[in-house]
Amino acid sequence: MKYTKISLVLLAALLLACNDETNITPEFQQPDPIAKSKIDETIIGSLQNNDEFNWGSVSDEMIWSALIHSDSVLTIGYQPANESNINGRISEIDIAQEAWIAVSESIVDETISIMQNADESIQEQDLNVQKHQVLPFIDMKVSSLEVVRYLRSLETVRYVEPLGYEVDFPAADGGRIESNSGCSNDPDYSIPSSDYTNISPGAKASWHLYANNVVNAWNSSTGQGIGIGLIDTGISPNQDNLNSNFNSGYSNGRYVNKYGFYVSSWWWWASPDGPNDDCGHGTAMAGVMAAPRSNDGSSVGVAYNANLVSVRGTGDVVINGGKEKTGVADALVYLGKRSDVKIISMSIGDVFSNSKVADAIRYAYGRGKLIFAAAGTSTSWTNWFGVIFPASMNETVAVTGIKESGYTRCDICHSGSKVDFTVIMERNGTENHPLSLAMRGNQPSTVGGSSVATATAAGIAALVWAKNPNMSRDQVLNKMKQTADLYPGRSSSFGWGTLDAAAAVNH
């Protein structure tokens, strides 16, 4: 009898041990991550079939796997349970209110708790929690599939996305034009004299200014008093016409401000790099929009008397890394807050969306900004892909480039149903492009793609707004739309058609 009791005790202890073993938190039994090639295949397939990809459409396992294959930083968009229509009023909410604070703190606390089930030593500082000061999202390092599952089940969570995941697009297809091609901005000493006109007091007017009727618009407006915000790769400190000579020749009484929100360092405590352009793309776009009408032989900008606020939000032309997404989002919030900035120009983007940047776009839009974004610039991708993000958003105005005659898009420009306007920016035959400012000196550079089309459109908007300073964003946009050459029709590939600057200014 005594032996039987001992056996029962041992059996009970064994069963208890087995029960503990089978109830180990799933954190200890995470599956192998989905292969990166499979994730990329899913993303590219969605882009090919739908012209878009959203992390909300994939499984918990795929999001977690994307974290494992990148920097493990997860972006969590949040809201109190009783809130609705956040997208439409994101510029009005105050995340310092108690309800918003409670939700964000609960998300962080529960994430720590789940991760501590796997590793008791984990503390909040290990997650490197970064709560945005204006927008309702949190960035933190997450390595747990269970955390992803938990967060996506909450009604207080708007989205859960891997911040730093980047797709390896097929090299055999030529891929996209990324940093190397997008960053070229050297002086072009082969520009034929037929591609510009010498104008007083000594500037060069690019051929495309005449093609889009900008020169005639100058009889009525030069952009005086209007602030254009440029989110790009910054401005070269060596280009005097965007620095000490910004007010020169016929350009006067205006200002240029330069800021930087892009952090290139991988260390979380690193500060932004600063406002200086290491790429060349931002300098070229600034030159197209607002270069002075100087007397030194350099190229003149569309709105040569507009104010310019340049914000370095990215290191190159593609918003694909976590650092770029964060820098661009912060730049949008900064410019959204500035009452002197009416227009934001973004000749940058990526083929699939990011909710952090989308939140920031909606914030700036809610603050009344007129946001122009490039429809896309690619090589072989042009054959099938439509408008890139953020130009694909309803809150932005998508612009692409076309050739001189007929509606033929430029050789590397995207088109599609999301396009709103076109700008003539590629010559027939020679395929030459508009003039702009190089990284240094007075000899112009040349720049192409939907980037230059977008910067030109932003400059035209400044001309229209300066002539009608009391108008709202929508009224300015309507003037541009109603004077575009396809209006009242709308093309499925080219929107309202090519902008006519003089007609829009005087409409």
C-alpha positions as CSV (number, residue, x, y, z in Angstrom):
1,M,0.0,0.0,0.0
2,K,2.8,2.4,0.9
3,Y,4.5,1.6,-2.4
4,T,1.3,2.4,-4.2
5,K,1.1,5.8,-2.6
6,I,4.7,6.7,-3.5
7,S,4.1,5.6,-7.0
8,L,1.0,7.8,-7.3
9,V,3.0,10.8,-6.0
10,L,5.8,10.2,-8.5
11,L,3.3,9.7,-11.3
12,A,1.6,13.0,-10.3
13,A,4.9,14.8,-10.3
14,L,5.8,13.4,-13.7
15,L,2.4,14.4,-15.2
16,L,2.8,17.9,-13.7
17,A,6.3,18.2,-15.3
18,C,4.9,17.0,-18.6
19,N,2.1,19.5,-18.4
20,D,4.6,22.3,-17.7
21,E,6.6,21.2,-20.7
22,T,3.7,21.2,-23.1
23,N,2.5,24.7,-22.0
24,I,5.8,26.5,-22.6
25,T,5.0,29.8,-24.2
26,P,5.1,29.7,-28.0
27,E,8.0,32.2,-27.8
28,F,10.3,29.3,-27.1
29,Q,8.9,27.3,-30.1
30,Q,8.9,29.9,-32.8
31,P,8.9,28.5,-36.3
32,D,11.6,29.1,-38.8
33,P,11.0,32.4,-40.5
34,I,9.6,32.4,-44.0
35,A,12.4,32.7,-46.5
36,K,13.2,36.2,-47.7
37,S,12.8,35.1,-51.3
38,K,9.2,34.0,-50.5
39,I,8.4,37.3,-48.9
40,D,9.8,39.2,-51.9
41,E,7.8,37.0,-54.2
42,T,4.6,37.8,-52.4
43,I,5.3,41.5,-52.4
44,I,6.2,41.6,-56.1
45,G,3.2,39.5,-57.0
46,S,0.9,41.9,-55.3
47,L,2.5,44.9,-57.1
48,Q,2.2,43.2,-60.4
49,N,-1.4,42.2,-59.9
50,N,-2.8,45.2,-57.9
51,D,-0.2,48.0,-58.3
52,E,0.1,48.1,-54.6
53,F,1.2,46.1,-51.5
54,N,0.1,46.5,-47.9
55,W,1.5,44.6,-44.9
56,G,-2.0,44.4,-43.6
57,S,-2.9,41.8,-46.2
58,V,-0.3,39.2,-45.2
59,S,0.0,36.7,-42.3
60,D,1.4,37.3,-38.8
61,E,4.2,34.9,-39.8
62,M,5.2,36.9,-42.8
63,I,5.4,40.2,-40.9
64,W,7.5,38.5,-38.2
65,S,9.7,36.9,-40.8
66,A,10.2,40.3,-42.4
67,L,11.3,41.6,-39.0
68,I,13.9,38.8,-38.7
69,H,15.2,39.5,-42.1
70,S,15.6,43.2,-41.5
71,D,16.4,45.4,-38.5
72,S,13.6,44.0,-36.2
73,V,12.0,47.4,-35.8
74,L,8.2,47.2,-35.8
75,T,6.0,50.2,-36.3
76,I,2.7,50.1,-34.5
77,G,0.0,52.6,-35.3
78,Y,-2.4,53.0,-32.4
79,Q,-5.7,54.7,-31.4
80,P,-8.1,54.6,-28.4
81,A,-10.8,52.0,-28.8
82,N,-13.6,54.5,-29.2
83,E,-11.8,56.5,-32.0
84,S,-12.7,56.3,-35.7
85,N,-11.7,58.0,-39.0
86,I,-8.2,58.7,-37.8
87,N,-6.9,59.1,-41.4
88,G,-9.3,61.9,-42.0
89,R,-8.4,63.9,-38.9
90,I,-4.9,62.9,-38.0
91,S,-3.8,66.5,-38.0
92,E,-6.4,67.4,-35.3
93,I,-5.7,64.7,-32.7
94,D,-3.6,65.3,-29.6
95,I,-1.7,62.2,-28.6
96,A,-0.7,63.9,-25.3
97,Q,-4.3,63.3,-24.1
98,E,-4.8,60.7,-21.4
99,A,-6.6,58.2,-23.6
100,W,-3.9,58.2,-26.2
101,I,-1.1,57.9,-23.6
102,A,-2.9,55.0,-22.0
103,V,-3.1,53.0,-25.2
104,S,0.6,53.6,-26.2
105,E,1.8,52.6,-22.7
106,S,-0.4,49.5,-22.7
107,I,1.1,48.4,-26.0
108,V,4.6,48.8,-24.8
109,D,3.9,47.1,-21.4
110,E,2.2,44.1,-23.0
111,T,5.0,43.7,-25.5
112,I,7.6,43.7,-22.8
113,S,5.5,41.2,-20.8
114,I,5.2,38.8,-23.7
115,M,8.9,39.0,-24.6
116,Q,9.9,38.5,-20.9
117,N,8.1,35.2,-21.0
118,A,10.9,34.0,-23.3
119,D,13.7,36.0,-21.7
120,E,13.2,37.4,-18.2
121,S,16.2,39.7,-18.6
122,I,14.5,41.8,-21.3
123,Q,13.8,45.4,-20.3
124,E,12.1,48.3,-22.0
125,Q,15.5,49.8,-23.0
126,D,16.2,46.6,-25.0
127,L,13.2,47.3,-27.2
128,N,14.5,50.8,-28.0
129,V,10.9,52.2,-27.8
130,Q,10.5,55.4,-29.9
131,K,7.1,57.1,-29.5
132,H,6.5,59.8,-32.1
133,Q,5.7,63.2,-30.5
134,V,3.0,64.2,-32.9
135,L,1.7,61.1,-34.8
136,P,0.1,58.0,-33.2
137,F,2.7,55.4,-33.8
138,I,5.5,53.6,-32.0
139,D,8.7,52.1,-33.2
140,M,10.3,49.3,-31.2
141,K,12.6,46.3,-31.7
142,V,10.6,43.1,-31.7
143,S,11.8,39.5,-32.2
144,S,8.6,37.7,-31.1
145,L,6.0,36.2,-33.3
146,E,3.7,36.1,-30.3
147,V,4.0,39.9,-30.0
148,V,3.0,40.4,-33.7
149,R,0.0,38.1,-33.2
150,Y,-1.1,39.9,-30.1
151,L,-0.8,43.4,-31.5
152,R,-2.6,42.6,-34.7
153,S,-5.6,41.2,-32.6
154,L,-6.1,44.6,-30.8
155,E,-8.8,47.0,-31.9
156,T,-6.5,49.8,-30.6
157,V,-3.8,48.9,-33.1
158,R,-4.3,50.4,-36.6
159,Y,-1.4,48.7,-38.3
160,V,1.7,46.6,-37.6
161,E,4.6,46.9,-40.1
162,P,8.3,46.0,-40.3
163,L,10.0,49.3,-40.7
164,G,13.3,48.4,-42.3
165,Y,12.4,45.6,-44.6
166,E,13.7,46.0,-48.2
167,V,12.8,44.0,-51.2
168,D,15.5,42.5,-53.4
169,F,14.0,43.2,-56.9
170,P,15.1,41.1,-59.8
171,A,18.4,42.3,-61.1
172,A,17.8,40.5,-64.4
173,D,15.0,43.0,-65.2
174,G,17.2,46.0,-64.6
175,G,15.7,46.8,-61.2
176,R,14.8,50.3,-60.3
177,I,16.8,53.5,-60.5
178,E,17.9,53.9,-56.9
179,S,20.7,55.8,-55.2
180,N,23.5,55.7,-57.8
181,S,21.5,56.9,-60.8
182,G,19.2,59.2,-58.8
183,C,22.2,60.9,-57.2
184,S,24.1,62.0,-60.3
185,N,24.1,65.8,-60.6
186,D,27.4,66.9,-62.3
187,P,27.6,69.9,-64.6
188,D,26.7,69.1,-68.1
189,Y,29.1,70.7,-70.6
190,S,27.4,69.2,-73.7
191,I,24.1,71.1,-73.4
192,P,23.2,72.4,-76.9
193,S,22.3,76.0,-77.2
194,S,18.9,75.0,-78.6
195,D,18.0,73.6,-75.1
196,Y,18.0,77.0,-73.4
197,T,17.5,80.7,-73.9
198,N,19.7,83.4,-72.5
199,I,17.4,85.8,-70.6
200,S,18.1,89.0,-68.6
201,P,20.0,89.7,-66.4
202,G,22.2,86.8,-67.5
203,A,20.4,83.5,-66.7
204,K,19.5,80.5,-68.8
205,A,15.9,79.5,-69.2
206,S,15.5,75.8,-69.9
207,W,13.6,74.7,-73.0
208,H,11.0,73.0,-70.9
209,L,10.0,76.3,-69.3
210,Y,8.7,77.4,-72.7
211,A,7.1,74.1,-73.4
212,N,5.0,74.4,-70.2
213,N,4.3,78.1,-70.7
214,V,6.2,79.2,-67.6
215,V,8.1,82.1,-69.2
216,N,4.8,83.8,-70.2
217,A,3.5,83.2,-66.6
218,W,6.3,85.4,-65.3
219,N,4.6,88.4,-66.7
220,S,2.0,87.9,-63.9
221,S,3.8,86.0,-61.1
222,T,7.2,85.0,-60.0
223,G,6.2,83.2,-56.8
224,Q,6.8,86.1,-54.5
225,G,5.8,85.4,-50.9
226,I,5.0,81.7,-51.3
227,G,6.9,79.1,-49.4
228,I,7.8,75.8,-51.1
229,G,8.8,72.9,-48.9
230,L,11.2,70.4,-50.5
231,I,11.6,66.9,-49.0
232,D,14.6,65.3,-50.7
233,T,18.3,64.7,-50.2
234,G,19.1,68.2,-49.1
235,I,20.9,71.1,-50.7
236,S,24.6,71.3,-51.6
237,P,26.5,73.8,-49.4
238,N,28.7,74.4,-52.4
239,Q,26.0,75.6,-54.7
240,D,26.0,79.4,-54.1
241,N,22.7,80.0,-56.0
242,L,20.9,78.0,-53.3
243,N,22.9,79.7,-50.5
244,S,24.6,83.1,-50.5
245,N,23.3,84.0,-54.0
246,F,19.8,82.9,-53.5
247,N,18.8,86.6,-53.7
248,S,20.6,87.7,-56.8
249,G,19.8,89.2,-60.2
250,Y,16.0,89.5,-60.5
251,S,15.4,87.3,-57.3
252,N,15.1,89.3,-54.2
253,G,13.3,89.6,-50.8
254,R,13.1,85.9,-50.2
255,Y,14.7,83.3,-48.0
256,V,16.1,79.7,-48.1
257,N,16.0,77.5,-45.0
258,K,17.8,74.2,-44.7
259,Y,17.1,71.4,-42.2
260,G,18.0,67.7,-41.9
261,F,15.9,64.8,-40.4
262,Y,17.6,61.9,-42.0
263,V,19.9,59.7,-39.8
264,S,22.3,57.5,-41.8
265,S,23.9,55.9,-38.8
266,W,22.6,52.5,-37.5
267,W,23.1,53.6,-33.9
268,W,19.8,54.4,-32.3
269,W,21.2,57.4,-30.4
270,A,22.7,59.1,-33.5
271,S,21.6,62.6,-34.5
272,P,20.4,63.6,-38.0
273,D,23.2,64.0,-40.5
274,G,22.3,67.7,-41.3
275,P,20.8,69.5,-44.3
276,N,23.7,69.0,-46.8
277,D,23.2,67.1,-50.0
278,D,25.5,64.1,-50.5
279,C,23.5,62.8,-53.4
280,G,22.7,65.7,-55.8
281,H,19.1,65.0,-56.4
282,G,17.8,67.5,-53.8
283,T,20.0,70.2,-55.2
284,A,18.7,69.6,-58.7
285,M,15.1,69.7,-57.6
286,A,15.6,72.9,-55.6
287,G,17.2,74.4,-58.7
288,V,14.2,73.5,-60.9
289,M,11.7,75.0,-58.5
290,A,13.4,78.1,-57.2
291,A,16.9,78.8,-58.5
292,P,17.4,82.6,-58.8
293,R,17.1,84.5,-62.0
294,S,20.7,85.4,-61.7
295,N,23.3,87.2,-63.8
296,D,26.0,84.4,-63.7
297,G,24.8,82.2,-66.6
298,S,23.2,79.5,-64.4
299,S,19.7,78.1,-65.0
300,V,16.6,79.8,-63.5
301,G,13.9,78.1,-61.5
302,V,10.2,78.1,-62.2
303,A,9.3,80.2,-59.2
304,Y,12.4,82.3,-58.9
305,N,11.1,84.6,-56.2
306,A,9.5,81.9,-54.0
307,N,10.8,81.1,-50.6
308,L,12.4,77.6,-50.2
309,V,12.5,75.4,-47.2
310,S,14.6,72.3,-47.9
311,V,14.4,69.3,-45.6
312,R,16.8,66.4,-46.0
313,G,14.5,63.4,-45.3
314,T,16.4,60.7,-47.2
315,G,19.9,59.8,-48.5
316,D,18.7,58.9,-52.0
317,V,15.6,58.9,-54.1
318,V,14.0,55.7,-52.8
319,I,12.1,55.7,-49.5
320,N,12.8,52.0,-48.8
321,G,14.8,51.8,-45.6
322,G,13.7,52.5,-42.0
323,K,15.9,55.6,-41.7
324,E,14.4,57.1,-44.9
325,K,10.8,56.4,-43.8
326,T,11.4,58.0,-40.4
327,G,13.3,61.0,-41.9
328,V,10.5,61.6,-44.5
329,A,7.8,61.3,-41.9
330,D,9.5,63.8,-39.6
331,A,10.1,66.2,-42.5
332,L,6.4,66.1,-43.4
333,V,5.3,66.8,-39.9
334,Y,7.8,69.7,-39.6
335,L,6.7,71.3,-42.9
336,G,3.1,70.6,-42.0
337,K,3.5,72.8,-38.9
338,R,5.0,75.7,-40.8
339,S,2.4,78.3,-41.7
340,D,4.7,79.9,-44.3
341,V,5.0,76.7,-46.3
342,K,2.0,76.2,-48.6
343,I,3.4,73.6,-51.1
344,I,5.4,70.4,-50.5
345,S,7.3,68.8,-53.3
346,M,8.4,65.1,-53.0
347,S,10.4,63.8,-56.0
348,I,11.0,60.6,-54.1
349,G,9.1,57.4,-53.3
350,D,8.9,53.7,-53.4
351,V,6.8,51.0,-55.1
352,F,4.9,49.9,-51.9
353,S,3.4,52.0,-49.2
354,N,4.4,52.6,-45.6
355,S,1.8,53.6,-43.0
356,K,4.2,55.8,-41.0
357,V,4.8,58.0,-44.0
358,A,1.1,57.8,-45.0
359,D,0.2,59.1,-41.5
360,A,2.6,62.0,-42.0
361,I,1.3,62.8,-45.5
362,R,-2.3,63.0,-44.1
363,Y,-1.0,65.2,-41.3
364,A,0.5,67.7,-43.7
365,Y,-2.5,67.5,-45.9
366,G,-4.8,68.2,-42.9
367,R,-2.7,71.3,-42.3
368,G,-3.7,72.6,-45.7
369,K,-0.5,71.8,-47.7
370,L,-0.6,71.1,-51.4
371,I,1.6,68.0,-51.8
372,F,3.1,67.1,-55.2
373,A,4.7,63.6,-55.5
374,A,6.6,61.9,-58.3
375,A,4.6,59.2,-60.1
376,G,7.8,57.1,-60.5
377,T,11.0,56.7,-62.4
378,S,12.2,53.3,-63.4
379,T,13.9,51.3,-66.1
380,S,12.2,48.0,-67.0
381,W,9.6,48.5,-64.3
382,T,7.9,51.2,-66.5
383,N,6.6,48.4,-68.6
384,W,4.1,47.2,-66.0
385,F,4.1,49.2,-62.8
386,G,1.8,52.2,-62.2
387,V,2.1,55.1,-59.8
388,I,4.4,54.7,-56.8
389,F,3.9,55.7,-53.2
390,P,3.2,58.3,-51.9
391,A,2.0,59.7,-55.3
392,S,-0.6,56.9,-55.2
393,M,-2.3,58.5,-52.2
394,N,-5.5,60.6,-52.5
395,E,-3.8,63.3,-50.5
396,T,-1.0,63.9,-53.0
397,V,-0.9,65.2,-56.5
398,A,0.8,62.7,-58.8
399,V,3.0,64.1,-61.6
400,T,4.8,62.4,-64.4
401,G,6.9,63.5,-67.4
402,I,6.1,63.2,-71.1
403,K,7.9,64.0,-74.4
404,E,7.5,67.1,-76.4
405,S,4.8,66.0,-78.9
406,G,1.8,63.8,-78.2
407,Y,1.2,61.9,-75.0
408,T,4.2,59.7,-74.9
409,R,5.7,59.3,-71.4
410,C,9.4,59.9,-70.9
411,D,11.5,56.8,-71.4
412,I,11.8,56.1,-67.7
413,C,8.6,57.7,-66.4
414,H,5.6,55.9,-64.9
415,S,2.0,56.5,-65.8
416,G,-1.4,55.2,-64.7
417,S,-4.8,56.0,-63.3
418,K,-3.4,57.8,-60.2
419,V,-1.6,60.4,-62.3
420,D,-3.0,63.9,-62.0
421,F,-0.8,66.0,-64.2
422,T,1.9,65.8,-66.8
423,V,4.9,68.1,-67.5
424,I,6.8,68.2,-70.8
425,M,10.4,67.3,-69.9
426,E,12.0,65.2,-72.6
427,R,12.9,66.3,-76.1
428,N,11.9,64.3,-79.1
429,G,14.8,62.7,-80.9
430,T,17.6,63.8,-78.6
431,E,15.8,62.8,-75.4
432,N,17.5,65.8,-73.7
433,H,16.2,66.9,-70.3
434,P,15.6,70.2,-68.5
435,L,18.4,72.3,-67.0
436,S,19.0,72.7,-63.3
437,L,21.7,73.6,-60.8
438,A,24.7,71.3,-60.4
439,M,26.2,70.6,-57.0
440,R,28.5,73.5,-57.5
441,G,29.3,76.3,-60.0
442,N,27.2,78.1,-62.6
443,Q,27.4,75.5,-65.4
444,P,23.9,73.9,-65.4
445,S,23.3,70.2,-65.0
446,T,20.4,68.3,-66.7
447,V,17.8,66.2,-64.9
448,G,15.0,63.9,-66.1
449,G,12.3,61.5,-65.0
450,S,9.1,62.2,-63.1
451,S,11.3,64.0,-60.5
452,V,11.8,67.1,-62.6
453,A,8.2,67.0,-63.7
454,T,7.1,67.1,-60.0
455,A,9.5,69.9,-59.1
456,T,8.2,71.9,-62.1
457,A,4.6,71.4,-61.1
458,A,5.4,72.5,-57.5
459,G,7.0,75.7,-59.0
460,I,3.9,76.3,-61.2
461,A,1.7,76.0,-58.1
462,A,3.7,78.7,-56.4
463,L,3.2,81.0,-59.4
464,V,-0.5,80.4,-59.2
465,W,-0.7,80.9,-55.4
466,A,1.4,84.1,-55.5
467,K,-1.0,85.6,-58.0
468,N,-4.0,84.5,-55.8
469,P,-2.6,84.6,-52.2
470,N,-5.9,84.4,-50.5
471,M,-6.9,81.2,-52.2
472,S,-7.1,77.8,-50.5
473,R,-5.2,74.8,-51.6
474,D,-8.2,73.3,-53.4
475,Q,-8.8,76.5,-55.3
476,V,-5.2,76.7,-56.5
477,L,-5.3,73.0,-57.5
478,N,-8.6,73.6,-59.4
479,K,-7.0,76.5,-61.4
480,M,-4.2,74.1,-62.5
481,K,-6.7,71.3,-63.3
482,Q,-9.1,73.5,-65.3
483,T,-6.3,74.9,-67.5
484,A,-4.5,71.6,-68.1
485,D,-4.9,70.5,-71.8
486,L,-7.1,67.5,-71.4
487,Y,-9.6,69.1,-69.0
488,P,-12.6,68.5,-68.6
489,G,-11.6,65.0,-69.8
490,R,-9.3,62.8,-67.8
491,S,-6.9,60.3,-69.2
492,S,-6.5,56.8,-67.6
493,S,-2.8,57.2,-67.9
494,F,-2.1,61.0,-67.8
495,G,-4.8,62.5,-65.6
496,W,-5.9,66.1,-66.5
497,G,-2.9,66.4,-68.9
498,T,-0.1,68.9,-69.3
499,L,0.1,72.0,-67.1
500,D,-0.1,75.4,-68.7
501,A,1.5,77.8,-66.2
502,A,0.4,81.0,-67.8
503,A,-3.2,79.9,-68.3
504,A,-3.3,78.7,-64.6
505,V,-1.9,81.9,-63.3
506,N,-4.3,84.1,-65.2
507,H,-7.4,81.8,-65.1
